Amino acid sequence: MRLPTFLVALPVAYVVTAGIFLAGSGAPRAHEIAGQTPADGFDLEEATILALLQDQLSGRRTARQIAELYLQHIHALDRSGPSLRSVIELNPDALAIADALDAERQTSGPRGPLHGIPVLIKDNIDTADHMSTTAGSLALEGSIATQDAFIVERLRVAGAVILGKTNMSEWANFRSTHSTSGWSGRGGLVLNPYALDRNPCGSSSGTAVAIAANLATIGVGTETDGSILCPSSATSLVGIKPTVGLVSRSGIIPIAHTQDTAGPMARTVQDAAILLNVLAGIDPRDQATTSDGRTQPDYRASLDANGLRGARIGVARATLFGYSDVTDRIANIAIERMKELGAVIVDPADIPNLGKYDASELEVLLYEFKADLDKYLGALAPTAKVHSLSDVIAFNEANSVREMPYFNQELLLQAQNKGPLTDRAYRSALTKNFRLSRKKGIDAVMDRLDLDALVAPTGGPPWPTDLVNGDHFTGSSTTPAAVAGYPSITVPAGYAFGLPVGISFIGRAWSEPLLLKFAYAYEQGTKHRRPPKFLATADLTAH
């Protein structure tokens, strides 16, 4: 199924240290960083949360030493001259935070499950510190939140060291119908470390690239339709798009409240599960997290290497395959491996009504983007440059040379023309989306075939980045779960010519424990993940 570009991307130029910006623009010359090796002394490649916790417990490393190593690696691969451009801003307080955590360990023990663990978060997530929150836009440059996003509060309580914020597709790529994923006016173009001329997908492109390139231990992205799953697949990561309402959205620059969610991006399923434990929680500022009344499980308990035995896994073949021969081949091998690991494969298990709510999805997103963004911007400090969507549109027009050198802002204009959320057109579209994607979509096929999960390729191999024409997107499986607000997890499934391809497990609402169980069993039974080599282009001799 071909997904509109703006849905896939839901769509370093700036060095920031102690508030100093060193600006750049456009794309670095890929050959200048091709084949780079880790900085001297960096020995944390593919390091996991548990390994770094053990290092601190044993006294092998302090939180400060760990943070310093990652910061050195960021400067080597992401900040010096031509770069990956995945980190848009560094936290000037990072080392002080690490020092405080080291002192706290000595006096009262570790603070929480992420004590001293470096994390990078997407630039649409509020932090009440010395870092801006801009969604990649120059219109919000210098805008500093007065309150942490709820998930940032959770990270701090867990003991994480927030190293900085990651570049992203500007406004989560909800700006143009032919944008280039991974580009923002503030941060420039993010490069895919597996092949520097290939796109990292979006809009959590910076988080994906940074974690894939080992610039931090774990990362946080956000998704409306594909923005965690697609870049995770394109950079050989594990990405979790949770059920809407499991993870708070308060303090996150929005697209649409019925589909938006933050989620983990990590190199292993175990790290993603640990991070999900921290991010999930009830937030009084986000009613969606309080309305269900469910208790939060410990997601680490789902990590069973034999978890696929007896599981009924349906293959959404007719609707979510067929856009790429090489992707289908990798997905079919993955499904055969699941069968070898004990899964009962039900093939086909196609999701009804796919394609029937594409237009209504866009309608809902346009309405909600205007309402939700106006609410967020309206609460900014009086010193902010913009306080409404109309202000953003005017800013872009006045600064078109820097903000619109490659593509325009058609989606912003379409959203501005929408009325309030009481409009019948909005309410009808939302009702249609939920009906066709839930009861008559994912739930229908899972009920009919008694399935535990659905499986499909997350997306095709990364496409060549093209700032002239925009994204060359081929297909994806992200829309059904996105519109339904249901969970999906992508896991590395292999490589095509050295380019990563992921496989997604899709389930009912609140089925994260089951999906983690299946994803972990598949990961442990395949071990596909391998770090990038920073090649200039795809290796056409690799199969």
C-alpha positions in Angstrom: 0.0 0.0 0.0 1.4 3.4 -0.9 1.0 5.9 1.9 1.0 9.6 1.3 4.4 11.1 2.1 3.0 13.5 4.8 1.7 10.5 6.8 5.0 8.6 6.7 7.0 11.4 7.9 4.4 12.8 10.4 6.0 15.0 8.3 24.7 19.3 12.2 23.4 22.6 11.1 23.4 24.0 14.6 26.0 23.3 17.2 24.6 24.3 20.6 26.8 24.3 23.6 25.9 26.7 26.5 23.6 28.5 24.1 26.0 29.2 21.2 24.7 28.4 17.8 27.0 27.7 14.8 24.7 27.7 11.8 24.9 25.7 8.6 22.5 24.8 5.9 21.5 22.3 3.3 23.1 18.8 3.1 26.7 18.0 4.0 28.8 16.3 1.3 28.3 12.6 2.1 31.8 11.5 0.9 33.4 13.7 3.6 32.1 11.5 6.4 31.7 8.2 4.5 33.6 5.4 6.2 34.2 7.3 9.4 35.1 5.1 12.4 34.2 5.8 16.1 36.2 8.4 17.8 39.3 7.3 19.6 38.5 5.9 23.0 34.8 5.3 22.3 34.0 1.8 23.4 30.2 2.1 24.0 29.1 0.9 20.5 25.8 -1.0 20.9 26.0 -0.6 24.7 22.8 -1.5 26.5 21.0 0.0 29.5 21.8 -3.0 31.7 25.5 -3.1 30.7 25.9 0.6 31.6 24.0 0.2 34.9 26.4 -2.7 35.7 29.4 -0.5 34.8 28.3 2.1 37.3 27.5 -0.5 40.0 30.9 -2.1 39.6 32.7 1.2 39.6 34.1 0.6 36.1 32.5 3.9 34.9 30.7 6.8 36.4 27.7 8.5 34.9 29.9 11.4 34.0 32.4 9.2 32.2 29.6 7.6 30.2 28.1 11.0 29.3 31.5 12.3 28.3 32.1 9.4 25.9 28.8 9.9 24.2 29.3 13.7 23.9 32.7 13.1 22.4 31.2 10.7 19.9 28.5 13.2 19.0 31.1 15.8 18.3 33.1 13.3 16.2 30.2 12.1 14.0 27.5 14.7 14.3 28.9 18.1 15.0 32.4 18.5 13.4 32.2 20.0 10.0 30.0 17.9 7.7 27.9 15.7 9.9 24.9 13.4 10.3 23.0 16.4 11.7 20.9 14.2 14.0 21.4 16.2 17.2 19.9 19.7 16.9 20.9 20.9 20.4 23.1 19.7 23.2 22.1 20.0 26.8 24.7 22.4 28.5 23.6 20.9 31.9 24.3 17.2 30.8 27.6 16.8 32.7 26.3 18.6 35.8 23.3 16.2 35.8 25.7 13.2 35.5 27.8 14.6 38.4 24.8 14.9 40.6 23.7 11.4 39.8 27.1 10.1 40.7 27.0 11.9 44.0 23.4 10.6 44.6 24.6 7.0 44.0 27.2 7.4 46.6 24.8 8.8 49.3 21.5 7.0 48.6 22.0 4.6 45.7 20.6 4.7 42.2 17.7 6.9 41.6 15.8 4.7 39.2 16.0 2.2 36.2 17.8 4.7 34.0 20.3 6.0 36.5 23.1 7.7 34.6 21.8 6.4 31.2 22.2 9.0 28.4 19.1 9.6 26.3 18.3 11.9 23.4 14.8 13.2 22.8 13.0 14.7 19.8 13.0 18.5 19.4 9.2 18.7 19.8 9.3 17.6 23.5 9.4 20.3 26.1 12.2 20.6 28.6 12.2 23.4 31.2 15.9 23.9 31.1 18.4 25.7 28.9 17.3 24.0 25.6 14.8 25.2 23.1 11.8 23.2 21.9 11.1 24.1 18.2 9.9 21.2 16.2 12.8 22.1 13.9 11.2 25.4 13.0 13.1 28.8 13.1 9.7 30.3 14.2 10.3 28.7 17.6 14.0 29.2 17.8 14.8 30.3 21.4 11.5 29.1 22.8 12.2 27.5 26.2 9.4 25.7 27.9 8.3 26.7 31.4 7.5 23.1 32.4 8.9 19.8 31.4 6.8 17.5 29.3 5.4 14.7 31.5 7.6 12.1 29.9 10.6 14.3 30.6 9.6 14.5 34.2 9.5 10.6 34.1 12.9 10.4 32.5 14.4 12.7 35.2 12.8 10.7 38.0 14.2 7.5 36.5 17.7 9.0 36.6 18.3 9.6 32.8 20.8 12.0 31.6 19.2 14.0 28.8 22.1 14.7 26.4 20.2 16.9 24.0 17.5 17.1 21.5 17.3 15.5 18.0 16.7 17.1 14.6 13.4 16.1 12.9 11.2 16.7 9.9 10.0 20.2 10.6 6.6 20.4 12.3 6.7 16.6 12.3 6.6 16.8 8.5 3.0 18.1 8.6 3.9 21.1 6.4 4.0 20.1 2.7 2.6 17.3 0.5 6.0 16.9 -1.1 8.5 17.5 1.6 11.8 15.8 2.2 11.8 13.7 5.4 14.6 14.6 7.9 14.9 18.2 6.9 14.1 21.2 9.1 14.8 24.9 8.7 16.6 25.0 12.0 18.6 21.7 11.8 19.2 21.1 8.1 19.1 17.6 6.6 19.6 14.4 8.7 21.7 11.7 6.9 21.1 7.9 7.2 24.3 6.3 8.7 23.8 3.1 6.7 24.0 5.0 3.4 24.5 8.7 3.6 22.7 9.5 0.4 19.6 7.6 1.7 16.7 9.1 3.6 16.3 8.2 7.3 12.5 8.7 7.0 10.6 10.8 9.5 9.7 12.7 11.4 11.7 11.2 14.3 14.6 11.0 11.9 17.2 12.6 14.2 16.4 10.3 17.1 16.6 7.2 14.8 20.0 8.2 13.3 21.5 9.2 16.6 20.6 5.9 18.3 21.6 3.9 15.3 24.9 5.6 15.2 25.4 5.1 19.0 25.3 8.7 19.9 23.2 7.8 23.0 21.9 4.6 24.7 18.2 5.2 24.0 16.0 7.8 22.3 12.5 9.1 22.4 10.5 9.8 19.3 6.9 10.7 18.5 4.4 9.4 16.0 1.2 10.4 14.3 1.4 7.9 11.4 4.8 6.3 10.9 7.2 8.7 12.6 8.6 6.2 15.1 8.2 3.1 13.1 9.5 4.2 9.7 12.7 5.8 10.8 13.3 2.9 13.2 13.0 0.5 10.3 15.2 2.6 8.1 18.0 2.6 10.7 17.8 -1.0 12.0 16.2 -0.1 15.3 13.4 -1.3 17.5 10.6 1.3 17.6 7.4 1.1 19.7 4.3 3.1 18.7 2.2 2.6 21.8 -1.5 2.6 22.2 -2.7 6.2 22.2 -3.2 7.1 25.9 -0.4 4.8 27.3 2.2 7.6 27.1 1.3 11.2 27.9 1.3 13.9 25.1 1.4 16.9 27.5 4.3 19.2 26.7 4.8 17.8 23.2 4.2 20.0 20.1 1.2 18.3 18.5 -0.2 17.3 15.2 -3.4 15.5 16.3 -4.5 14.3 19.7 -6.4 11.3 18.4 -3.2 9.8 16.9 -0.2 11.4 18.5 2.0 9.5 20.9 5.6 9.4 22.1 7.5 6.1 22.2 10.9 4.4 22.6 13.5 4.0 19.9 16.3 1.7 20.9 18.8 -0.9 19.5 17.3 -3.8 21.4 13.8 -4.9 22.4 14.9 -5.1 26.0 16.1 -1.5 26.1 12.8 -0.4 24.4 10.8 -2.3 27.0 12.8 -0.7 29.9 12.2 2.8 28.4 8.5 2.1 27.8 8.2 1.3 31.6 9.5 4.8 32.3 7.5 6.7 29.7 4.1 5.1 30.3 2.1 6.5 33.2 -1.0 8.5 34.2 -0.7 12.2 33.7 -3.4 14.6 35.0 -2.6 16.9 32.1 -3.5 14.3 29.5 -7.0 12.9 30.0 -6.3 10.1 27.5 -3.9 8.5 30.0 -6.4 8.6 32.9 -9.6 7.5 31.2 -9.0 3.7 30.8 -8.3 2.8 34.4 -5.7 0.1 33.4 -2.8 -0.7 35.6 0.6 -0.5 34.0 2.4 -3.8 33.6 6.2 -4.3 33.9 7.0 -4.7 30.2 10.3 -6.4 31.0 8.2 -9.4 32.1 7.2 -9.9 28.5 10.7 -10.6 27.3 10.5 -14.3 26.6 12.9 -15.9 24.1 10.3 -18.6 23.5 7.4 -16.1 23.2 6.4 -17.0 19.7 5.6 -20.7 20.5 1.9 -21.2 19.9 1.3 -17.6 19.0 -1.2 -17.1 16.2 0.3 -14.5 13.9 -1.6 -13.3 10.9 0.1 -12.0 7.7 -1.6 -8.9 6.3 -0.4 -9.9 2.8 -2.8 -8.5 0.2 -3.0 -5.1 1.8 0.5 -4.4 3.3 2.8 -6.2 0.9 3.5 -5.8 -2.8 5.2 -2.4 -3.1 8.8 -3.7 -3.1 10.0 -7.1 -4.2 13.1 -7.0 -2.0 11.0 -6.0 1.0 8.6 -8.8 0.4 11.5 -11.3 0.2 12.9 -10.1 3.5 9.4 -10.2 5.1 8.7 -13.7 3.9 12.0 -15.0 5.3 11.1 -13.3 8.6 7.7 -15.0 8.7 9.3 -18.4 7.9 11.7 -17.8 10.8 8.7 -17.0 13.1 7.2 -20.3 12.1 10.5 -22.1 13.0 10.3 -20.4 16.4 7.0 -21.9 17.0 4.4 -19.4 15.7 1.2 -20.6 14.0 1.2 -18.5 10.8 -2.2 -17.6 9.4 -1.7 -16.4 5.9 -3.4 -14.4 4.6 -5.0 -12.3 7.3 -5.8 -9.1 5.6 -7.1 -6.0 7.4 -10.5 -5.0 6.0 -11.2 -1.4 4.8 -7.6 -0.4 4.2 -7.4 2.6 1.9 -11.0 3.6 2.7 -10.0 6.1 5.4 -6.9 7.8 3.8 -8.9 10.9 2.9 -10.7 11.1 6.2 -7.5 10.6 8.1 -6.1 13.7 6.5 -9.3 15.6 7.2 -9.0 14.7 10.9 -5.3 15.6 11.1 -5.9 19.0 9.4 -8.7 19.9 11.9 -6.8 18.7 14.9 -3.5 20.2 13.9 -5.0 23.7 13.8 -6.9 23.3 17.1 -4.0 21.5 19.0 -1.2 23.7 17.7 -3.1 26.9 18.4 -3.6 25.7 22.0 0.1 24.8 22.4 1.4 28.0 20.8 -1.1 30.2 22.6 0.4 29.1 25.9 3.9 30.1 25.0 5.6 33.0 26.7 4.7 36.5 25.4 8.3 36.7 24.0 7.7 33.8 21.6 7.8 34.8 17.9 4.6 32.9 17.1 1.4 32.2 19.1 -0.9 30.6 16.5 -0.8 28.6 13.3 -1.5 31.8 11.3 1.6 33.3 12.9 3.7 30.3 11.8 2.4 30.7 8.2 3.2 34.4 8.2 6.7 33.7 9.7 7.5 31.2 7.0 6.4 33.6 4.3 8.5 36.4 5.7 11.5 34.0 6.1 10.9 31.9 2.9 14.6 31.8 1.9 15.6 29.9 5.1 12.3 28.2 5.8 11.0 27.2 2.3 14.1 26.7 0.1 12.9 23.2 -1.0 9.2 22.9 -0.3 6.3 25.0 0.8 3.6 24.9 3.5 0.4 23.6 1.7 -0.7 21.5 4.7 -0.4 24.4 7.1 -2.6 26.5 4.8 -5.1 23.7 4.4 -5.2 23.3 8.2 -5.7 27.1 8.8 -8.8 27.0 6.6 -10.5 24.4 8.8 -13.1 25.3 11.3 -13.5 24.2 14.9 -13.7 20.6 16.2 -17.5 21.0 16.5 -17.7 21.0 12.7 -19.8 18.1 11.3 -17.2 17.3 8.7 -14.6 16.7 11.4 -16.8 14.6 13.7 -18.0 12.5 10.7 -14.5 11.8 9.5 -13.3 10.9 13.0 -16.2 8.5 13.5 -15.5 6.9 10.1 -11.8 6.5 10.9 -12.4 4.7 14.3 -15.1 2.5 12.9 -13.2 1.3 9.8 -9.8 1.0 11.5 -10.9 -0.6 14.8 -14.1 -2.7 14.9 -14.3 -3.2 11.1 -10.5 -3.2 10.6 -7.9 -4.6 13.0 -10.3 -6.0 15.5 -12.4 -7.7 12.8 -9.6 -9.7 11.2 -8.2 -10.7 14.6 -11.6 -11.8 15.9 -12.4 -13.7 12.8 -9.1 -15.6 12.7 -8.4 -15.7 16.5 -5.1 -13.9 16.1 -2.7 -12.8 18.8 -1.0 -10.2 16.4 -0.7 -9.2 12.8 2.6 -8.9 11.0 3.8 -7.0 7.9 6.9 -5.3 6.6 7.3 -1.9 8.3 8.4 -0.3 5.1 10.8 -0.6 2.2 14.5 0.1 2.2 15.4 3.8 2.6 15.0 5.8 -0.6 17.6 8.2 -2.0 17.2 11.7 -0.5 15.9 14.2 -3.0 15.6 17.8 -1.9 14.4 18.8 -5.4 11.5 16.5 -5.8 10.8 15.4 -2.2 10.4 11.9 -0.8 10.3 8.8 -3.0 8.3 6.8 -0.6 7.1 3.3 -1.7 4.9 1.8 1.0 4.4 1.1 4.7 2.2 -0.8 7.2 1.9 2.0 9.7 -1.5 3.5 8.9 -4.0 0.9 10.4 -2.5 1.1 13.9 -2.0 4.8 13.6 -5.6 5.6 12.7 -7.0 3.1 15.2 -4.7 4.4 18.0 -3.4 0.8 18.5 0.1 -0.4 19.2 2.8 -1.5 16.7 6.4 -2.6 17.2 9.1 -2.7 14.5 12.2 -5.0 14.8 15.1 -5.3 12.4 14.3 -8.0 9.8 17.4 -7.8 7.6 19.1 -5.7 4.9 18.7 -5.1 1.2 22.0 -4.0 -0.4 23.1 -3.0 3.1 19.9 -0.9 3.7 17.8 -1.8 6.7 14.3 -3.3 6.5 12.0 -3.8 9.6 9.1 -6.1 10.3 6.2 -4.9 12.4 4.0 -6.7 14.9 0.5 -5.0 15.1 -2.1 -5.7 17.8 -5.2 -4.6 19.6 -5.4 -1.7 22.0 -3.2 -2.2 25.1 -1.5 -5.3 23.7 2.0 -4.0 24.2 3.0 -6.9 26.5 2.1 -9.5 23.8 3.8 -7.5 21.0 6.9 -7.1 23.1 6.9 -10.9 23.7 6.7 -11.7 20.0 9.2 -9.0 19.1 11.8 -10.1 21.6 11.4 -13.8 20.6 11.9 -12.8 17.0 14.9 -10.6 17.8 16.6 -13.3 19.9 16.0 -15.8 17.2 17.5 -13.7 14.4 19.9 -11.1 15.8 19.7 -9.0 12.6 20.8 -5.7 14.1 24.3 -4.5 13.1 25.7 -1.0 13.5 26.1 1.3 10.5 29.2 1.7 8.4 28.5 5.2 7.2 28.8 4.2 3.5 28.5 6.9 0.9 25.7 5.0 -0.9 24.0 1.6 -0.9 26.3 -1.4 -1.4 24.8 -2.9 -4.6 27.0 -6.1 -4.2 25.4 -6.9 -0.8 22.4 -9.3 -0.8 
